């Protein structure tokens, strides 16, 4: 990886792209530290160390690069865009109009991208309003004595200014991501997501060292680093694993020319769903505690939810979390990969899988193989997501900021591998030597 980056900096046009990407990253991180108007930054810093960043709040805090609880102009980060992208992808399967746009090619994809932008702004307004209302009431920092004072001016005008500022910040983040995609290296949103997660690692690792009890915390620190390396190696191994379905294209005579006759393959990844099932499961498990928090009830059902679905280390929570990840892995693969469509496209262009008849038998075979490889992929996702819970139990639950969580490692490794692949492919295009040279 480091060799690829070193070679890229020696190539003038790639060097410009890398420097442009680094410049956008610096702007993004600066915006993540500029407080929103109306926020008492000193009181926020006083409360932030006592905040419980678990569940969906912790997920949003991670995707914002630590800007959410600091209530900055980029507090919402790229979470609205991620949510909008997932919603549009799900609606594409349900709404025929969106499915038709997807099949139109580049023009249809451009329209879907525009819809994603509109939905991102709408979600930013909704999430920004929720964040400001929570901060004004003091519910954002429930364990802090000055939590209700971080927004001193509770007038409607100040609230509107804060919501508009955070919405504009989300739009700016979306624009910065698109600039990286167009003029930089890699997918812009993925790069910003990578930076947001990586920015929280140093502070989380130092917090582990400070809260440790063995040899002034260095043993816990080293253990977490070792767990991180093992997890990265495991994730790289599984993320690169794929089942290659051989495909043979028959020769076709068009006029006097012969087309086809080539051999290729369909790569089916073991983890076809990526990190989406973990995000879905985390969001869904946060709903019960959210209902209890806003209802303010002290009934038996509320107490039961508080005891079993809030801390995250209860066996019920772990079991439900694991089952939901497996379920959403199969669900997302089912809506993102259509064996019937793939089989029809292969038949249309004269392709077939050796030993399998074209048409319906090909679709059934692809569905069979996909189900077989989704099982180990979903179990792997569940185990990776449960590593933080296991680590917290091993450390006695003393630290709530375990940095090498399943979601963060999956995103870090996935984006890193994809970016390096793009750099290497562009290097090969510029350093290719023909047969006559």
Buried (B, 14 or more C-beta within 10 A) or exposed (E): EEEBBEBBEEBEEBEEBBEBBEBBBEBBBEBBBBBBEBBBBEBBEBBBEEBEBBBBBBBBBBBBBBBBBBBBBBBBBBBBBBBBBBBBBBBBBEEEEBEEBBEEEEEBEEBBEEBBBEBBBEBBBBBBBEBBBBBBEBEBBBEBEBBBBBBEBEEEEBBEBBBBBBBBBBBBBBEBBBBBBEEBBBBBBBBBBBBBBBBBBEEBBBBBBEBBEEEEBEEBBBBBBEBBEEBBEBBBEBBEBBBEBEBBBEEEEEEEEEBBEEEEEBEBBBBBBBBBBBBBBBBBBBEBBEEBBEEEEEEEEBEEBBEBBBBBEBEEBBEBBBEBBBBBBBBBBBEBBBBBEBBBEBBEEBBBBEEBEBBEBBBBBBBEBBEEBBEEBBBBBBBBBBBBBBBBEEBEEEBBBBBBBBBBBBBBBBBBBBBBEBBBEBBEEEEEEEEEE
